[in-house]
Amino acid sequence: MNYLAHAYLSFDTGDILVGNFMADTLKGRPDGYNEQIRKGLALHHKIDDFTDNNEHFRKSTDRIDKKFGLYSGVIIDMFYDHFLAANWSRYHDEPLSQFVAGVYKTMLASYPILPIRMKRMLPFMVMGNWLEYYKNPHCYRHFFKGLSLRVRHTTVLKDASDEIFIHYKEFEKDFSNFMDEIIPYVKNLQEN
């Protein structure tokens, strides 16, 4: 799952959101963070493990052109944020723009304690309104082009944006089935 999905699956819980949102940018041990942020970091990894082993997510990755190899999971993570944004009212009562503004506010309030990589990225994310921009499936041309410049030994990712249009309806169905499984999974984790 990508940023919007991790924010959504934090279920509006402050520091858990901070930990869940920043987990991929944290290198090393989470020492020094409060218990709620550490819970968010752990939640992020549990969500990633669930995702990687989910049959619907694997169906989506299998639809991706084989030339993308190990990056198929990254591509689907990003595409699933599109389907969440595009179908937002099905999953949340608050309008997407308000939810996203709340996420940005929470993350900016935590800016001093964020990992360096998140500190570098967050201003660009907020200024470009990435979380809401995911609603537009054409946004991935920009994202994958930028990602291909940062990933060593590959420029193939710049072509990944076309994949969403080749299998759009199938991805959307996979995503819906996936969400039907991950939402109760995460709610159960947070209750225990």
Protein Blocks (a to p, Z undefined) as FASTA:
>chain_A
ZZklmmmmnoopajlmmmmmmmmmpgcjfehiafklmmmmmmmmmmmmmmmmpmklmmmm
mmpcfklmmmmmmmmmmmmmmmmmmmmmmmombdfklmmmmmmmmmmmmmmmpcfklmmm
mmmmmmnommlmmmpmklmmmmmmmmmmmpghiaklmmmmmmmmmmmmmmmmmmmmmmmm
mmmmmmmmmmZZ
